[in-house]
Amino acid sequence: MYAVTLEEFGEPDVMRWSEVPDLPEPGPGEVSIDVVAAGVNRADLLQRKGFYPPPPGASETLGLECSGVIAAVGEGVRDHRPGDRVCALLSGGGYAERVVVPATQVLPVPEGLDLAAAAALPEVAATVWSNLVMRAGLHAGQTLLIHGGGSGIGTHAIQVAVSRGARVAVTAGSQLKLDRCKELGASIPINYRDEDFVAVLGEFGGADIILDNMGAAYLQRNVDALAEDGQLCIIGMQGGVNGELNVAGLLGKRGTIHATNLRRRPATGRSSKAEIIAEVRRHLWPLVAEGTVAPIVHAELPVTEAAEAHRLLDSPETVGKVILRIRES
Ligand SMILES: NC(=O)c1ccc[n+]([C@@H]2O[C@H](COP(=O)([O-])OP(=O)(O)OC[C@H]3O[C@@H](n4cnc5c(N)ncnc54)[C@H](OP(=O)(O)O)[C@@H]3O)[C@@H](O)[C@H]2O)c1
């Protein structure tokens, strides 16, 4: 089969579409998928540069999510059959013609949803749902601040939060991104280049929940922007890993800081990918099926142009996800 390989760690052009050994047949509880499209994530850019090695046992090939058609099912798999249109959360290996994945990480693609576009969903759906709903309990009437509102994660989080009746504030670095966030339902747009998000949130009584991609750089200001009993969910480290915090401020407002990583969760058991995907399927998937929450795809490129896709994700003009087309559906 063919897959994207890395000649070495480095710039986007180190990626090659090359012949690699075929994968084994799916084992008990696993399925194999003929991949139609793979989502591109910020984590892939880091892995390509050598900064984000896959967890033990995961494929070395890039790609944390895909869509496609079930090729074969292993022993004990009841939920899926060969020929089913699906998308899947992966620990790696999505930039390839075929993947083998635990059946518990596979979701059916609702009728009417474009199969390639569905590759844009599993990673954002699992990340957003596990943080905002399962951890922080986001509900109607709350104010949510999403940093990087125009990102793949941000554009999905806006839709989920609006569907739950929350008021959504977003930060972004350009008017183009803020306008798109408003179209998706955000009502408090903040350009982080010339506005202070702490001051803006202060006018609205603070944020009940913050979804943060910046880590250390925003740590103190995020706590400052929280409302009483507010919760900060850190999912990214784009602003570094070592921060300083005045703990008194957090105590005073009875704040909570969560920090989670999806890829390193176990496949099954407590806090696992299986647990999250089951919740996503039960509660979020009906919203996807009815079109309330949709994949936001900025661009679809052939997998042979993976380098261009990585450059595109890094560009300030990109709103939402970039996906790689592996084969026609
Ligand atoms: N923990 C987990 O399990 C998990 C899972 C998935 C993703 N993530 C993380 O979630 C984040 C988003 O992922 P993605 O794949 O959706 O990334 P993405 O589409 O590449 O988006 C990254 C975003 O960061 C924004 N940004 C840059 N500087 C900023 C600043 N100072 N303040 C606010 N936003 C800023 C950029 O927007 P502007 O152009 O507006 O600056 C861009 O939209 C990443 O940090 C990623 O590592 C974590």
Ligand as a Chemical Component Dictionary entry (heavy atoms), coordinates in Angstrom:
data_LIG
# 
_chem_comp.id                   LIG 
_chem_comp.type                 NON-POLYMER 
_chem_comp.pdbx_formal_charge   0 
_chem_comp.three_letter_code    LIG 
# 
loop_
_chem_comp_atom.comp_id 
_chem_comp_atom.atom_id 
_chem_comp_atom.alt_atom_id 
_chem_comp_atom.type_symbol 
_chem_comp_atom.charge 
_chem_comp_atom.model_Cartn_x 
_chem_comp_atom.model_Cartn_y 
_chem_comp_atom.model_Cartn_z 
_chem_comp_atom.pdbx_ordinal 
LIG N1  N1  N 0  -5.053 18.285 23.827 1  
LIG C1  C1  C 0  -5.630 17.681 22.805 2  
LIG O1  O1  O 0  -6.094 16.561 22.921 3  
LIG C2  C2  C 0  -5.726 18.388 21.483 4  
LIG C3  C3  C 0  -6.378 17.790 20.387 5  
LIG C4  C4  C 0  -6.476 18.513 19.194 6  
LIG C5  C5  C 0  -5.916 19.781 19.099 7  
LIG N2  N2  N 1  -5.278 20.308 20.182 8  
LIG C6  C6  C 0  -4.677 21.658 20.130 9  
LIG O2  O2  O 0  -5.697 22.569 19.818 10 
LIG C7  C7  C 0  -5.148 23.670 19.102 11 
LIG C8  C8  C 0  -5.911 23.842 17.815 12 
LIG O3  O3  O 0  -5.654 22.710 16.990 13 
LIG P1  P1  P 0  -6.020 22.746 15.423 14 
LIG O4  O4  O 0  -5.528 21.484 14.810 15 
LIG O5  O5  O -1 -7.439 23.114 15.306 16 
LIG O6  O6  O 0  -5.065 23.939 14.979 17 
LIG P2  P2  P 0  -5.075 24.996 13.803 18 
LIG O7  O7  O 0  -6.280 24.822 12.954 19 
LIG O8  O8  O 0  -3.730 24.913 13.196 20 
LIG O9  O9  O 0  -5.212 26.376 14.582 21 
LIG C9  C9  C 0  -4.267 26.963 15.386 22 
LIG C10 C10 C 0  -4.836 28.349 15.692 23 
LIG O10 O10 O 0  -4.042 29.032 16.677 24 
LIG C11 C11 C 0  -4.390 30.395 16.526 25 
LIG N3  N3  N 0  -3.498 31.299 17.265 26 
LIG C12 C12 C 0  -2.197 31.567 17.022 27 
LIG N4  N4  N 0  -1.746 32.471 17.921 28 
LIG C13 C13 C 0  -2.797 32.768 18.745 29 
LIG C14 C14 C 0  -2.960 33.630 19.864 30 
LIG N5  N5  N 0  -1.946 34.373 20.336 31 
LIG N6  N6  N 0  -4.166 33.684 20.487 32 
LIG C15 C15 C 0  -5.197 32.923 20.027 33 
LIG N7  N7  N 0  -5.096 32.088 18.968 34 
LIG C16 C16 C 0  -3.913 32.020 18.334 35 
LIG C17 C17 C 0  -4.360 30.589 15.015 36 
LIG O11 O11 O 0  -5.272 31.621 14.686 37 
LIG P3  P3  P 0  -4.874 33.119 14.240 38 
LIG O12 O12 O 0  -4.524 33.080 12.776 39 
LIG O13 O13 O 0  -6.129 33.814 14.491 40 
LIG O14 O14 O 0  -3.716 33.522 15.076 41 
LIG C18 C18 C 0  -4.928 29.255 14.499 42 
LIG O15 O15 O 0  -6.296 29.365 14.124 43 
LIG C19 C19 C 0  -3.668 23.354 18.883 44 
LIG O16 O16 O 0  -2.929 24.000 19.878 45 
LIG C20 C20 C 0  -3.615 21.847 19.063 46 
LIG O17 O17 O 0  -2.351 21.395 19.469 47 
LIG C21 C21 C 0  -5.183 19.633 21.345 48 
# 
loop_
_chem_comp_bond.comp_id 
_chem_comp_bond.atom_id_1 
_chem_comp_bond.atom_id_2 
_chem_comp_bond.value_order 
_chem_comp_bond.pdbx_ordinal 
LIG N1  C1  SING 1  
LIG C1  O1  DOUB 2  
LIG C1  C2  SING 3  
LIG C2  C3  SING 4  
LIG C2  C21 DOUB 5  
LIG C3  C4  DOUB 6  
LIG C4  C5  SING 7  
LIG C5  N2  DOUB 8  
LIG N2  C6  SING 9  
LIG N2  C21 SING 10 
LIG C6  O2  SING 11 
LIG C6  C20 SING 12 
LIG O2  C7  SING 13 
LIG C7  C8  SING 14 
LIG C7  C19 SING 15 
LIG C8  O3  SING 16 
LIG O3  P1  SING 17 
LIG P1  O4  DOUB 18 
LIG P1  O5  SING 19 
LIG P1  O6  SING 20 
LIG O6  P2  SING 21 
LIG P2  O7  DOUB 22 
LIG P2  O8  SING 23 
LIG P2  O9  SING 24 
LIG O9  C9  SING 25 
LIG C9  C10 SING 26 
LIG C10 O10 SING 27 
LIG C10 C18 SING 28 
LIG O10 C11 SING 29 
LIG C11 N3  SING 30 
LIG C11 C17 SING 31 
LIG N3  C12 SING 32 
LIG N3  C16 SING 33 
LIG C12 N4  DOUB 34 
LIG N4  C13 SING 35 
LIG C13 C14 SING 36 
LIG C13 C16 DOUB 37 
LIG C14 N5  SING 38 
LIG C14 N6  DOUB 39 
LIG N6  C15 SING 40 
LIG C15 N7  DOUB 41 
LIG N7  C16 SING 42 
LIG C17 O11 SING 43 
LIG C17 C18 SING 44 
LIG O11 P3  SING 45 
LIG P3  O12 DOUB 46 
LIG P3  O13 SING 47 
LIG P3  O14 SING 48 
LIG C18 O15 SING 49 
LIG C19 O16 SING 50 
LIG C19 C20 SING 51 
LIG C20 O17 SING 52 
# 
